C-alpha cells in the first residue's frame, strides 16, 4: 500500500488534522523555505499533538552539528536530505543518529541525469529510501512541479530494493493515476494540499481520501 507523507507542517492545527487522518509521515522543513520552521517551533508543534505520525526532518546540506542541534529539540523519526549530500555523509548520519535516512534526487529537465543509475547505485547501501523530485536549478525541492512519471519504473528498478518516494506536482486530481500506474512506496505532497501557501484541511482530507480509494 502506498504511504502518505504531508510535508511543510507549520501549525499544530495542521498536525492534529493529519494525526486524526492517520497519515503515515509528517514533514518539517528546517532548510531555507517559506515552509521553514526552527527546531524549537517544530518541537512545540509536536508536543502539542500527542500520538502524531512519525516526523521527517527535511534538511539541505546540513552539518552533523546542525542535525544534532535540531534533534535535541525536535523528536524526528527520519532525516531527509535534499541537497548535495554525499553517500559518505549519509552513512555518517545513519551511524551518528541511528535514524533512517531518505536521500532526495532530482529528476527532470536534464532527462534524469541527476538521478541516473550510477548516482542512485552510490546511495543504495547508505540510505533507507530514495525520494525523486522535480529538478529545478534554483531550488533543492518543493517546486510543486511534476516530472515525467514515465521515468518512474526505471527509477524504481535502479533504486531496488530501496523504497521509492515520489514528490513534485502531486494533488488530489492526479494522485490516483500515479498510484494505479506506478505504485510508489510513499507519496510526498506539500503545495498540492495548500491554498495561498498555507495547508488547507479540506484539500488534505480530499487528497488522503483519493490515495486510499486508489
Residue, then its C-alpha position, 0 to 999 in steps of 0.5 A: x500500500x502506498x504511504x502518505x507523507x504531508x510535508x511543510x507542517x507549520x501549525x499544530x492545527x495542521x498536525x492534529x488534522x493529519x494525526x486524526x487522518x492517520x497519515x503515515x509521515x509528517x514533514x518539517x522543513x528546517x532548510x531555507x523555505x517559506x515552509x521553514x520552521x526552527x527546531x524549537x517551533x517544530x518541537x512545540x508543534x509536536x508536543x502539542x499533538x500527542x500520538x502524531x505520525x512519525x516526523x521527517x526532518x527535511x534538511x539541505x546540506x546540513x552539518x552533523x552539528x546542525x542535525x544534532x542541534x535540531x534533534x535535541x529539540x525536535x523528536x524526528x523519526x527520519x532525516x531527509x536530505x535534499x541537497x548535495x549530500x554525499x553517500x559518505x555523509x549519509x552513512x555518517x548520519x545513519x551511524x551518528x543518529x541511528x535514524x533512517x535516512x531518505x536521500x532526495x534526487x532530482x529528476x527532470x529537465x536534464x532527462x534524469x541525469x541527476x538521478x541516473x543509475x550510477x548516482x542512485x547505485x552510490x546511495x543504495x547501501x547508505x540510505x533507507x529510501x530514495x525520494x525523486x523530485x522535480x529538478x529545478x536549478x534554483x531550488x533543492x525541492x518543493x517546486x510543486x512541479x511534476x516530472x515525467x512519471x514515465x521515468x518512474x519504473x526505471x527509477x524504481x528498478x535502479x533504486x531496488x530494493x530501496x523504497x521509492x518516494x515520489x514528490x513534485x506536482x502531486x494533488x488530489x486530481x492526479x494522485x490516483x493515476x500515479x498510484x494505479x500506474x506506478x505504485x510508489x512506496x510513499x507519496x510526498x505532497x506539500x503545495x498540492x494540499x495548500x491554498x495561498x501557501x498555507x495547508x488547507x484541511x479540506x484539500x488534505x482530507x480530499x487528497x488522503x481520501x483519493x490515495x486510499x480509494x486508489 
